[in-house]
Structure formats: C-alpha cells, structure tokens
Amino acid sequence: MRAEIELLALPFEPMCHNLAGHNDNKGGLPMDLVPMGPGFAAELRGVTLSDIASDDAAYAAVRAAFEEHSVLVFRDQEVTDEIQLDFSRRFGPPEVTKIGSQGTGSHFVILSTIGPDGEVVPPDHRLVLRNRANQLWHTDSSFKRVPALTSILSARIIPAHGGETEYVSTRLAFERLDAPMRERLENSFAWHDYAHSRGQIAPDLASPEERAALPPQCWRMVWRNPVNGRGAIYLASHAYAVEGMEPAAGKKLIDELMAFSTAPGTGYMHQWRKGDVVMWDNRATMHRGRPWPSHEARLMIRTTISATEADGANTMRPPSSQAAE
C-alpha cells in the first residue's frame, strides 16, 4: 500500500519563557527557556549541568522541558567527563559503549577525527567513515536490545566551518500524518540493524564482531510518550524492513516516512560552539551530523541513557516478544 503523506507548514514564533517558578537550584538562578526550532527544540539559560545533577527541583524543570521540547541546548558549560556523566545519570541508566566504537566499555562515546598521534586522520580513515555514517538521519541505539531515551553530546573541539548537527521532530511528523496512516503505524513494527546503516557507507564498515554483538531488533513504528501521550514515528537509517510486508514494499514505506519526517523546513540546525551541550529525545527525534573540512579537527563526547519501562520502552516490542520476556 502506498503511503499517502502530505506535508503541512509549521509556523514558528520564538519567544522566551521564564522557568524560575520551577527552579530551586542552589544558586537561585532564573531558568529561561528560548524556543529554537519549528515547534520543538529550546535553549535553557541560567542553569548549569551541575545544577541539574545536584538539585531535584532543577532536574524536574529540565525533565519537563525535555518531555515537551525534545531537544535542549545548554550554552557556555564548563564540561568535564565527570560533570557530563553526573548530569546524564539523572535521566536514567547510562549505556556502556558498544564494541567497535571509541570508548568501548566506558559510558562515553568518543566522536573524533584525531588519531593517536594528535593529528587529524586522513579522509579515507575508518574514523572518518564512521563519522560519515553519522551523517545519515538516525536515532541512537534503535539497533540495540535496549533502545535509548536520550543522548547528551558535548562539544570539546569544533571545526571553524561546518560540523553542525541537524534535528527533526518525528513527533510533529507523526501528527502531520492523516489519521489512517497514524493508526496503521501504531500497529506496525520495523526491523533495525546497525550493519544496514553502516553498509550504506561501506560494505565492511560494521565489523564481524559488531554484527555478532548487535543482531537486528524489531520495534513498534510509533513511540508514544507516557508523560504527555503524544506519539512519534520511530525510525532511523538503521531500519530496513517492516514486519509482515514484502521487503520492497516495507522498504518503500520506510523511505517515504523518512523523507516525510525530514522534509526541508521542518528541522533545527545546531551551530556548535565550544562549551555547548545538546540533549535530545531519541524516542521523538532523528538527527544527523553535517560535513566539515577534512583537515579540521572535531572532538565530541556523547553519553547515552537507556530507555526504561517508565519511558515507554515496554510498549515498543511486538506482542510476541513482550510475552516472551
């Protein structure tokens, strides 16, 4: 069946909201929320990662903003690995970095084009190819047995040009679909595979060890937020098939939904500055990195928080899988 998808225009009027009434952090600082994108994404001002990590009221205000806006920007942060991990833990259990990635076995994913000698690696280096794979639209960890709630990315070294991160709201995309398509997707399941997305860049980019450790996973195509009840299309470049559909028809549906969700004019492009930290809701967004000159260094550190039953993870597997667990 062909997906009948029509894109609607989204008005965007930025304004600043004061969250001081919801913030009781130690410094007593007002927390301002500034919308950044077309219907989603916001910058939080007047609060640090350490404030949020150490104060329950500050965390509650930020968590509410996260559930509502899906992408949160924090500027001018004094970021260390310890501060970032303390902040990340407020939102749930941190992932352990998978085999094959820089940072394997730790809670940090190191996204870098800097080699062991401190120099930028050549354009055909495996690190560059892995960064190129991150330039495909995706949500983090949909290829894992436990999907991700949120990712927290901090800018440590940034290029002078390019290297932005672009976000789209798959929640707003879901709400732009017609009712029959929304109902259809609520009861459909897609297969996600790390090797599938990496194969779009190079056939052997996913190593045999990664393929063995990360078998395909099947997830409902709509993730409904248990806090506000809003649904979001749950797809990524890792998705390759729809359960119960012929391969070509399933792939066509995935491609149409990906194109619809990432249509021009629906995204927020983050221009990185040193000290920036951005967190996003993997249940309700997709993102992609943008290119930068290959001779310029870039170092970003990511922590990723696993989704739990409280985040709706238990609703995402096919009924047979839920019964088996």
C-alpha positions, 0 to 999 in steps of 0.5 A: 500500500502506498503511503499517502503523506502530505506535508503541512507548514509549521509556523514558528514564533520564538519567544522566551519563557521564564522557568524560575517558578520551577527552579530551586537550584542552589544558586537561585538562578532564573531558568529561561527557556528560548524556543529554537526550532519549528515547534520543538527544540529550546535553549535553557539559560541560567542553569548549569549541568551541575545544577541539574545533577545536584538539585531535584527541583532543577532536574524536574524543570529540565525533565519537563522541558525535555518531555515537551521540547525534545531537544535542549541546548545548554550554552557556555558549560564548563564540561568535564567527563565527570560533570557530563556523566553526573548530569546524564545519570539523572535521566536514567541508566547510562549505556556502556559503549558498544564494541567497535566504537571509541570508548568501548566499555566506558559510558562515553562515546568518543566522536573524533577525527584525531588519531593517536598521534594528535593529528587529524586522520586522513579522509579515507580513515575508518574514523572518518567513515564512521563519522560519515555514517553519522551523517545519515538521519538516525536515532541512537541505539534503535539497533540495540536490545535496549533502545535509548531515551536520550543522548547528551553530546558535548562539544570539546573541539569544533571545526571553524566551518561546518560540523553542525548537527541537524534535528527533526521532530518525528513527533510533529511528523507523526501528527502531520500524518492523516489519521489512517496512516497514524493508526496503521503505524501504531500497529506496525513494527520495523526491523533495525540493524546497525550493519544496514546503516553502516553498509550504506557507507561501506560494505565492511564498515560494521565489523564481524564482531559488531554484527555478532554483538548487535543482531537486528531488533524489531520495534513498534513504528510509533513511540508514544510518550507516557508523560504527555501521550503524544506519539512519534514515528520511530525510525532511523537509517538503521531500519530496513524492513517492516514486519509482515510486508514484502521487503520492497514494499516495507522498504518503500514505506520506510523511505517515504516516512523518512523523507516525510519526517525530514522534509526541508523546513521542518528541522533545527540546525545546531551551530556548535560552539565550544562549551555547548551541550545538546540533549535530545529525545531519541524516542521523538527525534532523528538527527544527523551530523553535517560535513566539515573540512577534512583537515579540521579537527572535531572532538565530541563526547556523547553519553547515552541513557537507556530507555526504561519501562517508565519511558515507554520502552515496554510498549515498543516490542511486538506482542510476541516478544513482550510475552516472551520476556 
